[in-house]
């Protein structure tokens, strides 16, 4: 909330509740915070879902009939449990591989035979190749922004080499970066409710393509050192309940929770899509207060964990029993990576640990104690 001066009029800037959801900014004169008035209650808004037209659905069916290597990318906001169920039905009906856009992995059961992985900050090399090689790309709800497209390198601009079907609730998003063969101004909820009624015009021929995409997703790498994060994630997959909630902030450490944990039900992944550090700890505490019967794990880097460590007092006050998994490499890893890549030998201010920490040798150049 932003406060205006006493003699200014009340102003508000509200992104539309329908279409692509956005932030709300309200500016008030100070006297509105003290004067008592009687006003009528405003009814709650009713969200308006948008749908594809029949000619668009017919064209989509025709494009699927001609495809050899299709790929669905699911993402964006405004999804519901029913939309998730409809996406599964659509995928199964056409044997379509489904990839998730950045931090939208809980839109599709990651253990499903049609799941291909996530297009996040650590997308698998095989999935990246599938993205490049597909001949029909169906984006449902996803903006196809920087992270999902590998810094806009996986899809040609302005005209993709893939046949692109872009379904998005915000009309302003269609054609803004990519010119789709078939743009559809519809919400994920609305479109998928229609997609479940579609039937293949011919039997899908890409069964092996879908199987290969899922098999490539299941591969775990080995990394140097005694701590094998792939094994840690495998243990979590085997022991956490299906409705366990994982929260995370920003950083290279999140790659493990993206690529190697399997989200099986809707609303089990909480993380910012704007690169905000420190989100995981307070989000986990809020999630546990909201759903006390569910297991909640805050997946955090050491730097990310410290940014909102004061919220542990909130957890203690309300007896909130969150599991905190801290991936400690003794540095702000993402920032350090960019420093060492772009400015070798000029590391600065990326070590939250004390200078005598055995984790890392003292860096050269500028240092900052935090």
C-alpha positions in Angstrom: 0.0 0.0 0.0 1.3 3.5 -0.8 0.1 6.6 1.1 -0.6 9.8 -0.7 -0.6 13.3 0.8 -3.5 14.5 3.0 -4.9 16.8 0.3 -4.6 14.4 -2.6 -7.4 12.3 -3.9 -7.6 8.6 -3.4 -6.0 6.8 -6.4 -5.7 3.2 -7.2 -4.0 1.2 -9.9 -5.3 -2.3 -10.1 -4.3 -4.9 -12.6 -7.3 -6.7 -14.1 -8.6 -9.6 -12.0 -9.4 -11.4 -15.2 -6.9 -12.2 -17.9 -3.4 -12.3 -16.6 -3.5 -11.5 -12.8 -1.2 -8.8 -11.6 -0.3 -6.6 -8.6 -2.5 -4.1 -6.9 -1.3 -0.7 -5.8 -3.5 1.6 -3.7 -2.8 5.2 -2.8 -4.8 6.9 0.0 -4.9 10.4 1.5 -4.0 10.2 5.2 -7.4 11.4 6.4 -9.0 8.2 5.0 -7.0 6.3 7.7 -8.6 8.3 10.6 -12.1 9.4 9.5 -15.0 7.0 10.1 -17.6 6.7 7.3 -20.4 4.3 6.5 -20.1 2.6 3.1 -22.0 -0.2 1.4 -20.1 -3.5 1.1 -18.7 -4.3 -2.3 -19.5 -7.8 -3.6 -16.6 -10.1 -4.3 -15.5 -10.0 -8.0 -16.4 -12.9 -10.2 -13.6 -14.3 -12.3 -14.5 -14.5 -16.0 -12.9 -17.5 -17.8 -12.2 -17.2 -21.5 -12.5 -20.0 -24.0 -11.3 -21.0 -27.4 -13.6 -20.7 -30.4 -14.6 -23.8 -32.3 -12.6 -22.9 -35.4 -9.5 -22.6 -33.1 -10.2 -26.0 -31.6 -10.6 -27.5 -35.1 -7.3 -26.0 -36.2 -5.6 -27.4 -33.1 -6.9 -30.9 -33.9 -5.6 -30.5 -37.5 -2.1 -29.4 -36.3 -2.0 -32.4 -33.9 -2.9 -34.7 -36.8 0.1 -33.4 -38.8 2.6 -33.5 -35.9 5.4 -36.0 -35.4 7.0 -34.6 -32.2 4.6 -32.4 -30.2 5.4 -31.0 -26.7 3.0 -29.2 -24.2 4.4 -26.5 -21.9 2.1 -25.8 -19.0 2.4 -22.7 -16.8 1.2 -19.3 -15.8 -1.3 -18.3 -13.1 -5.0 -18.9 -12.4 -4.9 -22.7 -12.5 -7.4 -24.9 -10.5 -7.5 -28.5 -9.4 -10.0 -29.1 -12.2 -7.6 -27.6 -14.8 -4.8 -29.9 -13.6 -7.2 -32.9 -14.0 -8.2 -31.7 -17.5 -4.5 -31.3 -18.5 -3.9 -34.9 -17.6 -6.9 -36.0 -19.6 -5.8 -34.0 -22.6 -2.3 -35.4 -22.3 -3.4 -38.9 -22.0 -6.0 -38.6 -24.8 -3.3 -37.6 -27.3 -0.3 -39.3 -25.6 1.3 -35.8 -25.3 4.5 -35.2 -23.3 4.1 -32.3 -20.9 6.8 -30.0 -19.6 6.3 -27.4 -16.8 7.3 -23.8 -17.1 9.3 -22.2 -14.3 7.9 -23.2 -10.9 4.7 -24.7 -12.3 5.7 -28.3 -11.7 2.8 -29.1 -9.5 0.4 -28.7 -12.5 1.2 -32.2 -13.7 2.1 -35.3 -11.7 5.9 -35.7 -12.2 5.6 -39.5 -11.8 3.3 -39.7 -14.8 4.6 -41.5 -17.9 4.0 -38.4 -20.0 5.9 -35.9 -17.8 9.0 -34.5 -19.6 10.5 -32.3 -16.9 10.7 -28.6 -16.0 11.9 -25.7 -18.1 13.5 -23.8 -15.2 16.9 -22.6 -14.2 18.4 -26.1 -14.5 16.4 -27.7 -17.3 17.8 -31.0 -18.3 19.9 -31.0 -21.5 17.7 -33.7 -23.1 14.5 -31.6 -22.4 16.2 -28.6 -23.9 16.9 -30.6 -27.0 13.3 -31.9 -27.1 12.2 -28.3 -26.9 14.3 -27.4 -29.9 13.4 -30.5 -31.9 9.6 -30.6 -31.4 7.6 -29.7 -34.4 4.5 -28.6 -32.5 4.8 -26.6 -29.3 1.5 -26.1 -27.3 2.0 -23.5 -24.6 -0.9 -23.5 -22.1 -1.0 -20.5 -19.8 2.8 -19.9 -20.0 4.1 -16.5 -21.1 7.2 -18.1 -22.6 9.4 -15.7 -20.7 13.2 -15.6 -20.2 13.7 -18.7 -17.9 11.2 -21.0 -19.6 12.8 -20.3 -23.0 16.5 -20.4 -21.9 17.0 -16.7 -22.2 14.9 -16.7 -25.4 17.4 -19.1 -27.0 15.1 -22.2 -27.4 12.5 -20.6 -29.6 13.4 -18.3 -32.6 12.1 -14.7 -32.5 9.8 -13.5 -33.9 8.7 -16.6 -35.8 9.5 -19.9 -34.1 10.7 -22.8 -36.3 8.2 -25.0 -34.2 4.6 -24.7 -35.1 3.5 -22.7 -32.0 0.1 -22.8 -30.4 0.0 -20.2 -27.7 -2.9 -20.3 -25.2 -2.9 -17.3 -22.8 -5.5 -15.4 -20.9 -3.9 -12.0 -21.6 -4.5 -10.8 -25.1 -1.6 -8.4 -24.8 0.8 -11.4 -24.3 -0.1 -13.1 -27.6 2.3 -12.0 -30.3 4.3 -9.8 -28.0 7.5 -11.8 -28.4 6.5 -14.8 -30.5 4.2 -14.9 -33.5 2.2 -18.1 -33.0 0.7 -20.1 -35.8 -2.4 -20.4 -33.7 -2.8 -17.8 -30.9 -5.7 -18.5 -28.6 -6.9 -15.9 -26.1 -8.2 -18.2 -23.4 -7.5 -19.1 -19.8 -5.9 -22.4 -18.9 -9.1 -23.3 -17.0 -11.3 -22.5 -19.9 -9.2 -24.0 -22.7 -8.5 -27.2 -20.9 -12.2 -27.8 -20.1 -12.7 -27.8 -23.9 -9.5 -29.8 -24.7 -10.8 -32.8 -22.7 -13.5 -33.1 -25.4 -11.1 -33.2 -28.3 -10.4 -36.5 -30.0 -7.4 -37.4 -32.2 -8.2 -37.2 -35.9 -5.6 -40.0 -36.5 -3.8 -42.2 -34.0 -0.9 -40.4 -32.5 2.5 -41.6 -33.9 4.7 -40.0 -31.3 4.5 -42.7 -28.5 8.2 -43.4 -28.5 8.9 -39.6 -28.4 6.8 -39.3 -25.3 8.4 -42.3 -23.6 11.9 -41.0 -24.4 11.1 -37.6 -22.9 10.0 -39.1 -19.6 13.0 -41.6 -19.5 15.4 -38.7 -20.0 13.7 -36.8 -17.2 14.3 -39.7 -14.8 18.1 -39.7 -15.1 20.1 -38.4 -12.0 23.6 -37.1 -12.3 26.6 -37.7 -10.1 28.4 -34.6 -8.7 31.8 -34.2 -7.1 32.1 -34.5 -3.3 30.7 -36.7 -0.5 27.2 -35.1 -0.5 25.2 -36.5 -3.5 22.2 -34.2 -3.8 20.7 -36.6 -6.4 20.5 -39.2 -3.6 19.1 -36.7 -1.2 16.3 -35.8 -3.6 15.6 -39.5 -4.3 15.2 -40.1 -0.5 12.8 -37.1 -0.3 10.8 -38.5 -3.3 10.5 -41.8 -1.6 9.6 -40.6 1.9 7.6 -37.4 1.7 3.8 -37.7 1.3 2.2 -36.8 -2.0 0.7 -33.6 -0.6 4.0 -32.4 1.1 4.7 -28.7 0.3 8.2 -27.6 -0.8 9.1 -23.9 -0.6 12.2 -22.3 -2.0 13.6 -18.9 -2.7 16.1 -18.0 -5.4 19.6 -19.5 -6.1 21.4 -22.2 -7.8 20.6 -24.7 -5.0 16.9 -24.6 -6.2 17.9 -26.6 -9.3 17.8 -29.8 -7.2 14.3 -29.2 -6.0 13.2 -28.3 -9.5 14.7 -31.1 -11.5 15.0 -34.0 -9.1 12.1 -33.8 -6.7 8.8 -35.1 -8.0 5.7 -33.0 -7.4 2.6 -35.3 -7.5 -0.3 -33.1 -6.5 -1.5 -29.5 -7.1 -0.3 -26.8 -4.8 2.8 -28.5 -3.5 5.4 -26.1 -4.9 5.8 -22.6 -3.6 8.4 -20.3 -5.0 8.7 -16.8 -6.5 9.1 -16.5 -10.3 10.8 -13.1 -10.0 14.1 -14.3 -8.5 13.3 -13.2 -4.9 15.7 -14.5 -2.3 14.6 -15.3 1.2 11.1 -16.4 0.2 11.3 -20.0 1.3 11.4 -19.6 5.1 8.4 -17.3 5.6 6.5 -19.1 2.8 7.0 -22.5 4.6 5.8 -21.0 7.9 2.8 -19.5 6.3 2.0 -22.8 4.5 2.2 -24.8 7.7 -0.1 -22.4 9.5 -2.5 -22.6 6.6 -2.3 -26.4 6.3 -1.1 -27.7 9.7 -1.8 -31.4 8.8 0.6 -31.3 5.8 4.3 -31.8 5.8 6.1 -28.6 4.8 9.8 -28.5 3.8 11.7 -25.2 3.3 14.4 -25.9 0.8 17.0 -23.1 1.2 20.5 -22.1 0.5 22.5 -20.8 3.4 22.3 -17.2 2.1 18.6 -17.5 1.3 17.9 -19.0 4.7 19.6 -16.1 6.5 17.6 -13.4 4.7 14.4 -14.0 6.7 15.8 -16.0 9.6 13.9 -13.8 12.0 10.7 -15.6 10.9 11.9 -18.5 13.0 10.5 -16.5 16.0 7.1 -16.7 14.3 7.5 -20.4 14.0 8.4 -20.7 17.6 5.5 -18.4 18.7 2.9 -20.5 16.9 4.5 -23.9 17.3 4.9 -24.2 13.5 6.8 -27.4 12.8 8.5 -26.9 9.5 11.4 -28.9 8.2 14.3 -26.7 7.1 16.7 -28.2 4.6 19.7 -25.8 4.2 22.1 -26.4 1.3 25.2 -24.8 2.7 28.0 -23.9 0.4 29.2 -20.9 2.4 28.4 -18.3 -0.3 25.7 -16.5 -2.2 26.2 -19.1 -4.9 24.3 -17.6 -7.9 26.0 -14.2 -7.5 29.4 -15.8 -7.0 28.9 -17.8 -10.1 28.3 -14.7 -12.1 31.2 -13.0 -10.5 33.6 -15.8 -11.3 32.3 -16.2 -14.8 32.3 -12.5 -15.8 35.0 -11.1 -13.5 37.5 -13.9 -12.7 39.6 -13.2 -9.6 37.3 -10.3 -8.5 35.0 -11.9 -6.0 33.2 -9.4 -3.8 30.7 -9.7 -1.0 29.4 -13.2 -1.6 30.5 -15.0 1.6 28.0 -14.8 4.5 30.3 -17.2 6.4 33.0 -15.9 8.8 36.5 -15.5 7.2 37.9 -18.5 9.1 35.2 -20.9 7.8 36.7 -24.2 6.7 34.1 -24.4 4.0 35.9 -22.1 1.6 39.3 -20.4 1.5 39.4 -16.7 2.0 38.5 -15.1 -1.4 40.9 -12.8 -3.1 40.0 -9.2 -4.0 37.2 -7.3 -2.2 35.5 -9.0 0.7 32.5 -8.1 2.7 31.5 -9.4 6.1 27.8 -9.8 6.6 
